[in-house]
C-alpha cells in the first residue's frame, strides 16, 4: 500500500529567505536526445565563490536558486541509487516543423535522513501532483525546471535532491487521438518498461477540466475551456464512465436480476431501481427471456437461469442432510459471478433453491473440494443500506444455523485493489488475489491488536457517537481526515487458514508449483461457454490512475518487476498478496482517504461492506474464517464489470488451493 500522510503534518519550512541554503541545478549529461539535470540542496558556505563566472545566481523573487552552466559528468554516479522514481511522458509539437515528439521525463528522488520510509512515497506523490497541476503547468522547459526548484525551495524541504531525465522516445507523423470528451489534457504518464503510448488527464466528475494544454517546440500554454452543461444522470464515480449517461440497457437489467438472485425481482422493482418506465424494462426482459438468461417465476417475478439449471432443485424446505454428508466448510459469495466461480471448484454438486415471493430466498450448493464437504451460498444483496445489511447478516446466520457442522468459513469474491506506484511487489493490480491476514506493517503510531478486516465509517457530531479509539484526541474535524472516521476490527481467534494460505504461497514461490494457477485454468476451461466470460481481460484494460487534486486524475504506468522477478500476470495468472481487507463507502469514494487508511492500517484491498456478514460469522462463534478477494478495480470491486468474473475465479482458485491443503475435519 502507498505510505501517505498529510503533508501539513510533516516538517516543512519556507526557505525563501533562508540565505544559508541554495537550490542548485547542474547539468549532468547532455546528448542529442537525452539530458540529465540535478537539483540539490547546497549550503551557501560550501559553494565555490571563485567559480561565479560559471554560475547563474538568481535574484529577486528567485533568490536562493543557482544554475550551473557547465556539464559535469563526473557527478553522474556520485550519489548512489535513487530512493524513489516516477516517470511520465509528454507529447510535444514543434510549431516550426509541425513534427510530433514523445518525450519521457523521469523524476528520481533522494530524501533527507529524517524522512521515514513510510513518508517517502507520500512526499514524492504529492510533489508530482503539485508539479503537473493543470492550473499552472509549466509553459516550457525552463518553467518546468524552475517549478521543480521552487517546489524544493518553498515546500518540500525534506527532499534532498531530484534528478530529471529528459529522453526523446520517438517521433511520430501525427498526434495521438484526443479524448472523446473535451475534458482531456494532452499529457501522459508511463515508464520505459511498458508499451503505453498516450494517456489523458481527466476529471472524475461529470464537469470538464477548466483548462486544456497545448504544447509546441519548447512551449506549453493553457487556455480556459467553456464549461459544458451538467448531464442529468451522468455517472461520475469511475473513470470508465466519464462523460457517459447511465442509460437503461439489457446488461443493466441482467445485472440487477443477478444481484437479487436467489431472490426473484419484479419488473416494477427493476423500473424503480433504474428510474425507467416499465415499458422500457419489459423490452429488455423479453430479450433476456429469449436468450434463456432469465426465467419468469409466478406473480410476475424474474430470476436468473443458472448454469446447468436442470441440476437445480427447487424446494420449500431444505432436505435433511445425513451427518456423513454434512458440510464442514461454508463459502459465502455476494455477486452472481462469484457464485459461479466458487461452484466451478466444487465436485459432485447439488444445488437447492428455496424461493419465497415474500422474504428472503436461499440458494445452497453442496459438494466436495478435496476431502472436504462444502456448502456455498450467495447473499441476495450486500451494501450500506439498512435493508442490505440486515439481509446479508440474516442470510449468513441462516446458513450457519442450517449447517451446524461448519467449522471453517470462506468469504470469497471480488474487491478493489490498493495500488502502489513504485513498488512492484506491493502493487495490487486487476486480477490479483488478496488474502486477508494481519498486516505486517502499520502506520507510525498505530497500536492495534491483530485484525484481518476493518470497516470505517465517518464520525457524526452527535452525543451518542462513540469516540474513535484510533483517532488522536486532537483530531481535526475535517471530513477529509482519517481521524474523522470510526473503525471496527475483526480477527478470527484462530489464524489456521491464514497460515495455510501463506505456506501454499511460499511453497509455490520456492518450487514453482503454484497449484492455484492450475485450478484457475481448469475453472476457465469449465466455464468457457458461460455467461459472463471468465477469461482474463486484455492488459490494456487495466488502467491505473492517480489523483492530482482538484478532483482530477491522471493515468500512471504500473511499476515493473526486477529483471529476475517472476511476474505471473505476464503468463495470465494473478499475483497473490496478504494483508487486511477494508470497507466503508465514504472512504472508498475519496481516493486520498482510501490511500491514507490503507497506509495507516495495512489494507491491501477494499470490498463492498461485508461488516454485517463477518459480524454474523463472529456472532455464530466460527473461529476460523478467511477473506479472499480477486481484484476487479481500484475502488471496492463493484465498478469495473469486465474484470469481475476473472477476479472472482482467481479468488476461488486460491480458495481451492487452501482447502486441498487443509487437513480433514475430525468428527466430534
C-alpha positions as CSV (number, residue, x, y, z in Angstrom):
1,X,0.0,0.0,0.0
2,X,1.1,3.6,-0.5
3,X,2.5,5.2,2.5
4,X,0.8,8.6,2.6
5,X,0.4,11.1,5.3
6,X,-0.9,14.7,5.2
7,X,1.9,16.9,4.2
8,X,0.9,19.6,6.7
9,X,1.8,17.0,9.4
10,X,5.3,16.7,8.0
11,X,8.0,19.1,8.8
12,X,8.2,21.8,6.2
13,X,9.7,25.2,6.3
14,X,9.8,28.2,4.0
15,X,13.4,28.7,2.7
16,X,12.6,31.7,0.5
17,X,14.6,34.0,2.8
18,X,17.0,31.3,4.0
19,X,20.3,32.5,2.6
20,X,22.2,29.7,4.3
21,X,20.9,27.1,1.7
22,X,20.8,27.2,-2.1
23,X,18.9,25.1,-4.6
24,X,21.5,24.3,-7.3
25,X,20.7,23.0,-10.7
26,X,23.6,21.2,-12.5
27,X,23.5,19.6,-16.0
28,X,25.0,16.1,-15.6
29,X,24.7,14.7,-19.1
30,X,23.7,16.2,-22.4
31,X,23.3,14.2,-25.6
32,X,21.2,14.7,-28.7
33,X,18.1,13.0,-27.4
34,X,19.0,12.6,-23.7
35,X,19.6,15.1,-20.9
36,X,20.1,14.6,-17.2
37,X,19.7,17.6,-14.8
38,X,20.2,17.5,-11.0
39,X,18.5,19.8,-8.5
40,X,20.1,19.6,-5.0
41,X,20.4,21.4,-1.7
42,X,23.8,23.0,-1.1
43,X,24.9,25.0,1.9
44,X,25.9,28.5,1.0
45,X,29.3,28.2,2.6
46,X,30.0,25.0,0.6
47,X,29.6,26.8,-2.8
48,X,32.8,27.8,-4.7
49,X,32.8,31.5,-4.7
50,X,35.7,31.7,-7.1
51,X,33.7,30.0,-9.8
52,X,31.0,32.6,-10.1
53,X,31.5,33.1,-13.8
54,X,30.3,29.5,-14.5
55,X,27.1,30.0,-12.5
56,X,23.9,32.0,-12.8
57,X,22.8,33.2,-9.4
58,X,19.2,34.3,-9.4
59,X,17.9,37.3,-7.5
60,X,14.6,39.0,-6.7
61,X,11.8,36.5,-6.1
62,X,14.2,33.7,-7.1
63,X,16.8,34.4,-4.6
64,X,18.4,31.2,-3.4
65,X,18.3,29.5,-6.8
66,X,21.6,28.8,-8.6
67,X,22.2,27.3,-12.1
68,X,25.5,25.8,-13.0
69,X,26.2,26.4,-16.7
70,X,28.8,23.7,-17.4
71,X,28.2,19.9,-17.7
72,X,29.9,17.8,-15.1
73,X,29.5,14.1,-16.0
74,X,31.8,13.1,-13.1
75,X,28.8,13.7,-10.8
76,X,26.7,11.1,-12.7
77,X,27.1,8.3,-10.2
78,X,28.3,10.1,-7.1
79,X,25.1,10.0,-5.1
80,X,24.0,6.3,-5.1
81,X,20.8,4.9,-6.5
82,X,17.6,6.9,-6.1
83,X,15.2,6.1,-3.3
84,X,12.1,6.6,-5.5
85,X,11.4,7.1,-9.1
86,X,8.4,8.3,-11.1
87,X,8.2,8.5,-14.9
88,X,5.8,10.2,-17.2
89,X,5.6,11.1,-20.9
90,X,4.7,14.3,-22.6
91,X,3.7,14.9,-26.2
92,X,5.4,17.9,-27.9
93,X,4.6,19.6,-31.2
94,X,7.3,21.6,-33.0
95,X,5.5,24.8,-34.0
96,X,8.0,25.4,-36.8
97,X,8.2,21.9,-38.4
98,X,4.9,20.5,-37.1
99,X,6.8,17.3,-36.1
100,X,5.5,15.4,-33.2
101,X,7.8,14.1,-30.4
102,X,7.1,11.9,-27.5
103,X,9.4,12.5,-24.6
104,X,9.9,10.5,-21.4
105,X,10.6,12.5,-18.2
106,X,11.8,10.7,-15.1
107,X,12.0,12.2,-11.6
108,X,14.4,10.5,-9.2
109,X,14.2,11.3,-5.5
110,X,16.7,11.4,-2.6
111,X,15.4,12.4,0.8
112,X,17.0,13.9,3.9
113,X,17.9,11.4,6.7
114,X,15.0,12.4,8.9
115,X,12.3,11.2,6.4
116,X,11.0,7.7,7.3
117,X,10.3,5.1,4.7
118,X,6.6,5.4,5.4
119,X,6.6,9.1,4.4
120,X,8.8,9.0,1.3
121,X,6.1,7.8,-1.1
122,X,3.7,10.5,0.3
123,X,6.3,13.2,-0.4
124,X,7.1,12.0,-3.9
125,X,3.5,11.6,-4.9
126,X,2.4,15.0,-3.6
127,X,5.4,16.6,-5.2
128,X,4.4,15.1,-8.5
129,X,0.8,16.3,-8.1
130,X,2.0,19.8,-7.5
131,X,4.4,19.7,-10.4
132,X,1.8,18.6,-13.0
133,X,-1.2,20.6,-11.6
134,X,-3.0,21.6,-14.8
135,X,-3.9,25.1,-13.5
136,X,-0.2,26.1,-13.6
137,X,1.5,23.5,-15.7
138,X,5.0,24.8,-16.7
139,X,5.0,26.7,-20.1
140,X,8.4,25.5,-21.3
141,X,11.5,23.6,-20.3
142,X,12.8,26.4,-18.3
143,X,9.5,26.8,-16.5
144,X,9.4,23.0,-15.8
145,X,12.9,23.1,-14.2
146,X,12.2,26.3,-12.4
147,X,9.0,24.9,-10.9
148,X,10.9,21.9,-9.6
149,X,13.5,24.1,-8.0
150,X,10.8,26.4,-6.4
151,X,8.9,23.4,-5.0
152,X,12.1,22.2,-3.4
153,X,12.9,25.6,-2.0
154,X,9.5,26.7,-0.8
155,X,7.7,23.5,0.2
156,X,9.5,20.1,0.0
157,X,12.5,20.8,2.2
158,X,12.7,17.2,3.2
159,X,13.6,16.2,-0.3
160,X,17.4,16.4,-0.6
161,X,17.9,16.0,-4.3
162,X,16.0,15.4,-7.5
163,X,17.3,14.3,-10.8
164,X,15.3,14.8,-14.0
165,X,16.0,12.7,-17.1
166,X,14.6,14.0,-20.4
167,X,14.7,11.4,-23.1
168,X,13.2,11.5,-26.6
169,X,11.2,8.3,-27.0
170,X,10.0,8.6,-30.7
171,X,9.0,10.9,-33.4
172,X,5.5,10.5,-34.9
173,X,3.9,11.7,-38.0
174,X,0.7,12.7,-36.3
175,X,-0.5,13.4,-32.8
176,X,-2.4,10.8,-30.8
177,X,-6.2,10.7,-30.9
178,X,-7.7,13.1,-28.4
179,X,-10.2,12.1,-25.8
180,X,-13.8,11.7,-27.0
181,X,-14.9,14.2,-24.5
182,X,-13.5,17.7,-24.1
183,X,-12.3,17.1,-20.5
184,X,-8.9,16.0,-21.7
185,X,-5.4,17.3,-21.2
186,X,-2.7,16.2,-23.6
187,X,-0.3,14.8,-21.0
188,X,0.6,11.2,-20.3
189,X,2.1,9.1,-17.6
190,X,4.1,6.0,-18.3
191,X,7.5,4.4,-17.9
192,X,10.0,2.8,-20.2
193,X,9.1,-0.8,-19.5
194,X,5.6,-0.5,-20.8
195,X,4.1,-0.2,-24.3
196,X,1.8,2.6,-23.1
197,X,1.5,5.4,-25.6
198,X,-0.7,8.4,-24.6
199,X,-3.0,9.0,-21.7
200,X,-5.1,11.9,-20.7
201,X,-5.7,13.9,-17.6
202,X,-9.3,13.5,-16.7
203,X,-11.9,15.0,-14.4
204,X,-13.6,12.2,-12.4
205,X,-16.7,14.3,-12.1
206,X,-19.1,15.0,-14.9
207,X,-17.9,18.5,-15.5
208,X,-14.9,19.1,-17.8
209,X,-11.5,20.3,-16.7
210,X,-11.2,24.1,-16.8
211,X,-8.0,24.1,-18.9
212,X,-6.6,22.2,-21.9
213,X,-2.9,22.1,-22.5
214,X,-1.3,22.9,-25.9
215,X,2.4,22.3,-26.5
216,X,4.9,23.4,-29.1
217,X,8.7,23.2,-29.6
218,X,9.5,24.4,-26.1
219,X,6.3,25.9,-25.2
220,X,3.3,24.7,-23.3
221,X,0.4,27.0,-22.7
222,X,-3.1,26.6,-21.3
223,X,-6.4,28.2,-22.2
224,X,-9.7,28.1,-20.4
225,X,-12.4,25.9,-21.8
226,X,-16.1,26.7,-22.0
227,X,-17.9,24.6,-19.4
228,X,-20.4,22.0,-20.6
229,X,-23.8,21.7,-19.1
230,X,-24.1,19.0,-16.4
231,X,-25.5,15.8,-17.8
232,X,-28.5,14.6,-15.9
233,X,-28.0,11.0,-14.8
234,X,-24.3,11.1,-15.6
235,X,-22.0,8.6,-13.8
236,X,-19.1,10.3,-12.0
237,X,-17.5,7.7,-9.7
238,X,-15.5,5.6,-12.1
239,X,-13.2,6.7,-14.9
240,X,-14.7,4.1,-17.2
241,X,-17.9,6.0,-17.2
242,X,-16.6,9.5,-17.7
243,X,-19.0,11.7,-19.5
244,X,-21.5,8.9,-20.0
245,X,-25.1,8.7,-19.1
246,X,-26.5,5.8,-17.1
247,X,-29.0,4.6,-19.7
248,X,-31.1,1.5,-19.3
249,X,-29.7,-1.5,-21.1
250,X,-30.1,-5.2,-21.3
251,X,-26.8,-5.6,-19.4
252,X,-28.1,-3.3,-16.6
253,X,-31.4,-5.3,-16.3
254,X,-29.5,-8.6,-16.1
255,X,-27.1,-7.1,-13.6
256,X,-30.0,-6.2,-11.3
257,X,-31.6,-9.7,-11.6
258,X,-28.2,-11.3,-10.9
259,X,-27.6,-9.1,-7.9
260,X,-31.0,-10.0,-6.5
261,X,-30.5,-13.8,-7.0
262,X,-31.6,-16.0,-5.4
263,X,-34.4,-13.6,-4.6
264,X,-36.7,-13.1,-7.7
265,X,-37.3,-9.5,-8.7
266,X,-40.3,-7.8,-10.3
267,X,-40.5,-5.7,-13.4
268,X,-41.7,-2.8,-11.2
269,X,-38.7,-3.0,-8.9
270,X,-36.3,-3.0,-11.8
271,X,-38.1,0.1,-13.2
272,X,-37.8,1.9,-9.8
273,X,-34.1,0.9,-9.4
274,X,-33.2,2.2,-12.8
275,X,-35.6,5.2,-12.9
276,X,-37.1,3.8,-16.1
277,X,-40.5,3.1,-17.4
278,X,-42.0,-0.4,-17.1
279,X,-42.4,-0.4,-20.9
280,X,-38.7,0.1,-21.4
281,X,-37.8,-2.6,-18.8
282,X,-40.3,-5.0,-20.4
283,X,-38.5,-4.8,-23.7
284,X,-35.2,-5.8,-22.2
285,X,-36.9,-8.5,-20.1
286,X,-38.2,-10.1,-23.3
287,X,-34.8,-10.1,-24.9
288,X,-33.3,-11.8,-21.8
289,X,-36.0,-14.4,-21.8
290,X,-35.5,-15.2,-25.5
291,X,-31.8,-15.8,-24.8
292,X,-32.6,-18.1,-21.8
293,X,-30.6,-15.9,-19.4
294,X,-33.6,-15.4,-17.1
295,X,-36.9,-17.1,-16.4
296,X,-40.3,-16.0,-15.2
297,X,-41.5,-17.1,-11.7
298,X,-45.1,-16.8,-10.5
299,X,-46.6,-13.5,-9.8
300,X,-44.6,-11.6,-12.4
301,X,-41.2,-12.2,-10.9
302,X,-38.0,-13.0,-12.7
303,X,-34.8,-14.7,-11.7
304,X,-31.5,-15.8,-13.3
305,X,-31.2,-19.0,-15.2
306,X,-28.1,-20.7,-13.6
307,X,-25.6,-22.8,-15.4
308,X,-26.7,-26.4,-15.7
309,X,-30.1,-25.3,-14.5
310,X,-31.5,-28.8,-14.8
311,X,-29.4,-29.8,-11.7
312,X,-31.0,-27.1,-9.5
313,X,-33.7,-28.4,-7.2
314,X,-36.5,-26.1,-6.2
315,X,-37.6,-26.8,-2.6
316,X,-39.9,-25.4,0.0
317,X,-37.6,-26.5,2.8
318,X,-34.0,-27.7,2.7
319,X,-33.9,-31.6,2.8
320,X,-32.3,-33.1,5.8
321,X,-28.6,-33.9,5.2
322,X,-27.3,-37.0,6.8
323,X,-24.4,-36.5,9.2
324,X,-21.8,-38.1,6.9
325,X,-22.8,-35.6,4.2
326,X,-22.9,-32.5,6.4
327,X,-20.6,-29.8,5.2
328,X,-17.8,-28.6,7.4
329,X,-16.8,-25.7,5.1
330,X,-19.1,-22.8,4.3
331,X,-18.4,-20.5,1.3
332,X,-20.1,-17.1,1.2
333,X,-20.4,-15.0,-2.0
334,X,-22.3,-11.9,-2.9
335,X,-22.1,-11.5,-6.7
336,X,-23.6,-13.9,-9.2
337,X,-20.2,-14.3,-11.0
338,X,-18.6,-15.1,-7.6
339,X,-21.1,-18.0,-7.0
340,X,-20.4,-19.4,-10.5
341,X,-16.6,-19.2,-9.8
342,X,-16.9,-21.0,-6.5
343,X,-19.2,-23.7,-7.8
344,X,-16.7,-24.4,-10.6
345,X,-14.3,-25.6,-7.9
346,X,-16.8,-28.0,-6.4
347,X,-17.2,-31.6,-7.4
348,X,-20.4,-33.7,-7.2
349,X,-22.6,-30.7,-6.8
350,X,-26.3,-30.5,-5.7
351,X,-27.9,-27.1,-5.7
352,X,-31.1,-26.3,-3.8
353,X,-33.0,-23.1,-4.2
354,X,-35.8,-22.2,-1.7
355,X,-37.8,-19.5,-3.5
356,X,-40.1,-17.2,-1.4
357,X,-42.2,-14.5,-3.0
358,X,-42.0,-12.6,0.3
359,X,-38.9,-12.5,2.4
360,X,-35.5,-13.9,1.6
361,X,-34.9,-16.8,-0.7
362,X,-31.8,-19.0,-0.2
363,X,-29.5,-21.0,-2.5
364,X,-27.2,-23.7,-1.3
365,X,-24.8,-25.8,-3.4
366,X,-23.4,-28.8,-1.6
367,X,-20.5,-30.8,-2.9
368,X,-16.8,-31.7,-2.4
369,X,-13.5,-29.9,-2.7
370,X,-10.6,-32.2,-2.0
371,X,-11.5,-34.3,1.1
372,X,-13.9,-31.7,2.4
373,X,-17.7,-31.5,2.2
374,X,-18.6,-27.9,1.4
375,X,-21.7,-25.7,1.0
376,X,-21.7,-22.4,-1.0
377,X,-24.3,-19.7,-0.9
378,X,-24.9,-16.3,-2.5
379,X,-26.1,-13.4,-0.5
380,X,-29.2,-11.8,-2.1
381,X,-27.8,-8.3,-1.6
382,X,-24.9,-6.6,0.1
383,X,-24.1,-3.0,0.7
384,X,-24.6,0.0,3.0
385,X,-28.4,0.3,3.0
386,X,-30.1,-0.8,6.2
387,X,-32.1,-3.5,4.3
388,X,-29.0,-4.8,2.6
389,X,-27.1,-5.1,5.8
390,X,-29.9,-6.9,7.6
391,X,-30.4,-9.3,4.6
392,X,-26.7,-10.1,4.4
393,X,-26.5,-10.8,8.1
394,X,-29.7,-12.8,8.2
395,X,-28.6,-15.0,5.3
396,X,-25.3,-15.7,6.9
397,X,-26.9,-16.6,10.2
398,X,-29.4,-18.8,8.4
399,X,-26.6,-20.6,6.6
400,X,-24.7,-21.3,9.7
401,X,-27.8,-22.3,11.6
402,X,-28.9,-24.7,8.8
403,X,-25.5,-26.4,8.6
404,X,-24.3,-26.6,12.1
405,X,-21.2,-28.8,11.4
406,X,-19.5,-25.9,9.7
407,X,-16.0,-25.3,11.2
408,X,-14.4,-23.0,8.5
409,X,-15.9,-20.1,6.7
410,X,-14.6,-18.7,3.4
411,X,-15.7,-15.3,2.2
412,X,-14.8,-15.4,-1.5
413,X,-15.3,-12.8,-4.2
414,X,-14.2,-9.5,-5.7
415,X,-12.7,-6.4,-4.3
416,X,-10.8,-3.2,-5.2
417,X,-7.0,-3.2,-5.0
418,X,-4.8,-0.6,-3.3
419,X,-2.1,0.3,-5.8
420,X,1.5,1.2,-5.2
421,X,3.0,3.5,-7.9
422,X,6.7,2.5,-7.5
423,X,6.9,-0.9,-5.8
424,X,6.1,-3.9,-8.0
425,X,5.8,-6.3,-5.0
426,X,3.4,-4.1,-3.1
427,X,1.4,-3.1,-6.1
428,X,-2.1,-4.7,-6.2
429,X,-3.3,-5.0,-9.8
430,X,-6.5,-6.1,-11.5
431,X,-6.9,-9.9,-11.4
432,X,-4.6,-10.3,-8.4
433,X,-5.8,-12.0,-5.2
434,X,-5.6,-10.5,-1.7
435,X,-5.8,-12.9,1.2
436,X,-7.0,-11.5,4.5
437,X,-4.2,-11.7,7.1
438,X,-2.9,-9.4,9.9
439,X,-0.8,-6.7,8.1
440,X,2.9,-6.9,8.6
441,X,3.3,-3.1,8.7
442,X,1.1,-0.4,10.2
443,X,1.4,3.3,10.0
444,X,3.5,5.2,12.5
445,X,2.0,5.5,15.9
446,X,-0.8,2.9,15.3
447,X,-1.1,0.4,18.1
448,X,-3.8,-2.2,17.3
449,X,-4.4,-5.9,18.1
450,X,-4.2,-8.2,15.1
451,X,-7.0,-7.9,12.6
452,X,-7.9,-9.1,9.1
453,X,-10.9,-7.0,8.3
454,X,-11.6,-3.3,9.1
455,X,-14.8,-1.3,8.5
456,X,-14.6,2.5,8.5
457,X,-17.5,4.9,9.0
458,X,-17.3,8.7,9.1
459,X,-17.9,10.1,12.6
460,X,-21.0,12.1,13.3
461,X,-21.3,15.2,15.5
462,X,-23.7,13.6,17.9
463,X,-23.5,12.9,21.7
464,X,-24.3,9.2,21.2
465,X,-21.4,8.7,18.7
466,X,-18.7,6.7,20.4
467,X,-15.2,8.1,20.4
468,X,-12.9,6.8,17.7
469,X,-10.3,4.7,19.7
470,X,-7.7,5.1,17.0
471,X,-8.1,8.9,16.4
472,X,-5.9,11.4,18.1
473,X,-7.7,13.3,20.9
474,X,-6.9,16.5,19.0
475,X,-8.2,15.1,15.7
476,X,-9.3,17.6,13.1
477,X,-13.0,17.7,12.3
478,X,-12.1,18.0,8.6
479,X,-14.2,15.4,6.8
480,X,-11.1,14.5,4.7
481,X,-9.1,13.4,7.7
482,X,-8.6,9.7,8.5
483,X,-9.0,10.8,12.2
484,X,-12.6,11.7,11.4
485,X,-13.6,8.0,11.0
486,X,-14.7,5.3,13.4
487,X,-13.0,1.9,12.8
488,X,-14.2,-1.6,13.7
489,X,-11.8,-4.5,13.5
490,X,-12.3,-8.3,13.2
491,X,-9.8,-11.1,13.5
492,X,-10.5,-14.8,13.7
493,X,-9.5,-16.4,17.1
494,X,-7.6,-19.0,15.0
495,X,-5.4,-18.0,12.1
496,X,-5.1,-21.6,10.8
497,X,-6.4,-20.7,7.4
498,X,-4.1,-17.7,7.1
499,X,-1.1,-19.9,8.0
500,X,-2.0,-22.5,5.3
501,X,-2.6,-19.7,2.7
502,X,0.9,-18.3,3.3
503,X,2.5,-21.8,3.3
504,X,1.0,-22.5,0.0
505,X,2.3,-19.3,-1.5
506,X,5.8,-19.8,-0.1
507,X,5.9,-23.3,-1.4
508,X,4.8,-22.1,-4.8
509,X,7.4,-19.4,-4.9
510,X,10.2,-21.9,-4.0
511,X,9.2,-24.8,-6.2
512,X,7.2,-23.1,-9.0
513,X,4.3,-25.4,-8.0
514,X,1.6,-22.8,-7.9
515,X,-1.4,-25.1,-7.8
516,X,-3.9,-22.2,-7.8
517,X,-2.8,-21.4,-11.3
518,X,-3.8,-24.9,-12.4
519,X,-7.1,-24.6,-10.6
520,X,-7.7,-21.2,-12.3
521,X,-7.1,-22.6,-15.7
522,X,-9.3,-25.6,-15.0
523,X,-12.1,-23.2,-14.0
524,X,-11.7,-21.1,-17.1
525,X,-12.0,-24.3,-19.2
526,X,-15.1,-25.4,-17.4
527,X,-16.8,-22.0,-17.7
528,X,-15.8,-21.2,-21.3
529,X,-19.4,-21.4,-22.5
530,X,-20.9,-19.5,-19.6
531,X,-22.3,-16.0,-19.4
532,X,-20.4,-14.0,-18.3
533,X,-17.0,-14.8,-19.7
534,X,-14.3,-15.8,-17.2
535,X,-11.2,-15.3,-19.3
536,X,-8.6,-12.7,-18.3
537,X,-9.3,-9.3,-20.0
538,X,-6.7,-7.7,-22.2
539,X,-3.8,-6.0,-20.3
540,X,-4.6,-2.6,-21.8
541,X,-7.9,-2.5,-19.9
542,X,-6.0,-2.3,-16.6
543,X,-5.9,1.4,-16.2
544,X,-4.2,2.9,-13.1
545,X,-5.0,6.5,-12.1
546,X,-3.5,8.9,-9.5
547,X,-5.5,11.8,-8.1
548,X,-3.6,15.1,-8.5
549,X,-6.1,17.2,-6.6
550,X,-9.0,19.4,-7.7
551,X,-10.9,16.2,-8.5
552,X,-8.6,15.5,-11.4
553,X,-6.9,12.2,-12.1
554,X,-4.0,11.2,-14.3
555,X,-3.2,7.8,-15.7
556,X,0.0,6.2,-14.4
557,X,2.1,3.3,-15.5
558,X,2.2,0.1,-13.4
559,X,5.6,-0.5,-11.7
560,X,7.8,-3.1,-13.4
561,X,9.3,-6.2,-11.8
562,X,13.0,-6.6,-11.4
563,X,14.7,-8.4,-14.2
564,X,14.9,-11.7,-12.3
565,X,11.4,-11.5,-10.7
566,X,8.6,-13.8,-11.7
567,X,5.6,-11.9,-12.9
568,X,2.6,-14.2,-13.0
569,X,0.5,-11.6,-14.7
570,X,2.6,-11.8,-17.9
571,X,1.6,-15.5,-18.0
572,X,-2.1,-14.8,-17.5
573,X,-2.2,-15.6,-13.8
574,X,-2.7,-13.5,-10.6
575,X,-0.2,-12.3,-8.1
576,X,-1.1,-13.1,-4.5
577,X,-0.9,-10.6,-1.7
578,X,-1.5,-10.8,2.1
579,X,-2.9,-8.0,4.2
580,X,-6.0,-6.6,5.7
581,X,-9.3,-6.1,3.8
582,X,-11.2,-2.9,4.3
583,X,-14.6,-1.5,3.6
584,X,-16.6,1.7,4.0
585,X,-18.3,3.6,1.2
586,X,-17.4,7.1,2.5
587,X,-13.7,6.0,2.5
588,X,-13.8,4.2,-0.9
589,X,-15.3,7.2,-2.7
590,X,-12.4,9.5,-1.7
591,X,-9.1,8.3,-3.1
592,X,-6.9,10.3,-0.7
593,X,-8.8,9.0,2.4
594,X,-8.7,5.5,0.9
595,X,-5.0,5.6,0.5
596,X,-4.4,7.1,3.9
597,X,-6.5,4.4,5.6
598,X,-4.6,1.7,3.6
599,X,-1.3,3.2,4.6
600,X,-2.2,3.5,8.3
601,X,-3.8,0.1,8.7
602,X,-2.0,-2.1,6.1
603,X,-5.1,-2.5,3.9
604,X,-4.4,-4.2,0.6
605,X,-8.0,-4.2,-0.8
606,X,-11.5,-2.9,-0.1
607,X,-14.8,-4.6,-0.7
608,X,-18.5,-3.7,-0.6
609,X,-19.1,-3.6,3.1
610,X,-19.2,-7.1,4.4
611,X,-19.1,-5.9,8.1
612,X,-22.6,-7.3,8.8
613,X,-21.5,-10.7,7.3
614,X,-18.3,-11.0,9.3
615,X,-20.2,-9.9,12.4
616,X,-22.6,-12.7,11.9
617,X,-19.8,-15.2,11.5
618,X,-18.2,-13.9,14.6
619,X,-21.5,-13.9,16.5
620,X,-22.0,-17.6,15.5
621,X,-18.7,-18.4,17.1
622,X,-16.9,-19.6,14.0
623,X,-13.3,-19.2,15.0
624,X,-11.7,-19.9,11.6
625,X,-12.6,-17.7,8.7
626,X,-10.8,-16.0,5.8
627,X,-11.5,-13.4,3.1
628,X,-10.2,-14.0,-0.4
629,X,-10.7,-11.0,-2.8
630,X,-10.0,-11.1,-6.5
631,X,-9.2,-7.6,-7.7
632,X,-11.7,-6.2,-10.2
633,X,-11.0,-2.4,-9.9
634,X,-9.2,0.1,-7.7
635,X,-12.3,1.1,-5.7
636,X,-14.3,-1.7,-4.0
637,X,-14.7,-4.3,-6.8
638,X,-18.1,-3.1,-7.9
639,X,-17.0,-0.6,-10.6
640,X,-15.2,-2.4,-13.4
641,X,-17.5,-5.2,-14.6
642,X,-15.3,-6.7,-17.3
643,X,-12.7,-7.8,-14.7
644,X,-15.2,-9.2,-12.1
645,X,-15.6,-12.8,-13.5
646,X,-11.9,-13.4,-13.9
647,X,-11.1,-11.8,-10.5
648,X,-13.8,-13.9,-8.8
649,X,-12.4,-17.1,-10.4
650,X,-8.9,-16.2,-9.3
651,X,-10.1,-15.9,-5.7
652,X,-12.0,-19.2,-6.0
653,X,-8.9,-20.9,-7.3
654,X,-6.8,-19.8,-4.3
655,X,-9.7,-20.9,-2.0
656,X,-9.5,-24.4,-3.6
657,X,-5.7,-24.5,-3.0
658,X,-6.2,-23.7,0.7
659,X,-8.9,-26.4,1.0
660,X,-6.8,-29.0,-0.7
661,X,-4.0,-28.3,1.8
662,X,-6.4,-28.3,4.8
663,X,-6.5,-31.5,6.9
664,X,-9.8,-33.3,7.2
665,X,-12.1,-32.0,9.9
666,X,-12.3,-34.5,12.8
667,X,-15.8,-35.8,13.5
668,X,-16.5,-34.6,17.1
